[in-house]
Amino acid sequence: MCVKTLTQLKLPFRLVTSQDIREGVLDHHRVIVVPGGWAAHKVEELGPVGRNRLEHFVRHGGSYLGFCGGAGLALSSPHSLGLASLRRKKLQERLPSASGEVWIEGNAHHPAWTDLPGLLPVTVWWPSQFHGSAKDEVTCLGTYRAAGKDFMVADICVKDFETAHGEKKARAWQDMENTYGINLNPEKLLLDTAIVEVSLGKGRMILSYPHLETPEDTWGNRLCFNLLNYLDLRSGEHLSPGKASRPGPGRGQVPSVPVCPEAVPLLMKAQEMAEELIAMGERNLLWRWRNPWLLSWRRGIRGLEYGMLAISLKSAVSLARRVLREDCFPAPGPSGASFFQDLCRDVSLFHQKARLLLLEEKTASQNGGISKLSAVNSLVDDLRRELFGEKMNHGGLSRSIFDRLDRLLLELIRARESLSDEDLCA
């Protein structure tokens, strides 16, 4: 999401890893953008050295822009960095399953809202919410005001639900919450803080639970553009010229993709298995495509991991076809073929076991509601544990697959940017 949107906005950027941060890459930049995802995974990857480097960067004049999980990463709640005094609201106090378009009201006095309407639609994907009293170092930049056209809580379309229940909607939400066992009423989100600016030493952080980097989110992308320009200018006041470089997205870097003749065929085979899982779920009414890159799934099963597996492999195949050519890269090392073979093997195992799990979950749901983490029966529980671990922030076989895919996609994107236009057209 973030790479696509920054590219479309024609903003210069460089992809960096936790290892790059530990090795001092932030010394040569003014702004770091931290996309969404599980904050606990990010903290784990950064390690103590990376955490210290990141805090030093901000305290000495750097800027930080975080979306959703990237915003949560900076807070003072457990499994975060403690860079801001704000915390996450407790699960029982917030709206945990919100997604889609929501309208926010901006701080008209802030430079980031220059040439923007005071009220505009943006996108959220299952955000947390800020908790904490306003302090001198915290400025509210945006507040949730109204549900948008496709705003959903769990699997309920808010506009449809409230239109059907009219004046009795408050009681209807209460009844539905009793049935689902979670907060559903959008009033628990509306009027709450959506975006904040936090000062830390000489630096600035802007933390946004709305995903302003969502592709094709016109107003969110414009606000994202404004925020980045604002942070870049603020950072330029404090950082030395040597730390003010604005390189492109990795052009000239030496790619480290393990090249082998079997790479593209093996990736295509893995992609076919992932897409077959998606087709099976569609046949069994377990999910549908909400947009070209995100599923909308039945409550009680996991859908995000299946959709991201299919999308990630599709992207990997597309990129690999463009850059994995023997005339563009040195000869592969001995582990080149095994990387893709191992990835394909694990996707095959996931495909085999997930087919059984999905059918068992569908059957179990006929006898009443099920949830992703609660016990269902021994077969479902064992399969879930093997494929996804025991927490919402995926573990198990899926994490092993995604760790490989993350690294592969990173290197493929870097490799694409290192090639000339003539190479890519050859």
Buried (B, 14 or more C-beta within 10 A) or exposed (E): BBBBBBBEBEBEBBBBBBEBBBBEBBBBBBBBBBBBBBBBBBBEBBBEBBBBBBBBBBEBBBBBBBBBBBBBBBBBBEBBBEBBBBBBBEEEEBBBBBBBBBBBBBBEEBEBBEEBEEBBBBBBBBBBBBBBEEEEBBBBBBBBBBBBEBBBBBBBBBBEBBEEBEEEBEEBBEEBBEEBEBBBBBBBBBEBBBBBBBBBBBBBBBBBBBBBBBBEBEBBBBBBBBBBBBBBEBBBEBBEEEBEEEEEBBEEBEBEBBBBEBBBEBBBBBBEBBBEBBEBBEEEEBBEEBEEBBBBBBBBBBBBBBBBBBBBBBBBBEBBEBBBBEEBBEEBEEEBBBBBBBBBEBBEBBBEBBBEBBEBBBEBBEEEEBEBEEEBEEEBEEBBEBBBBEEBBBBBBBBBBBEBBBBBBBBBBBBBBBBEEEBEEE
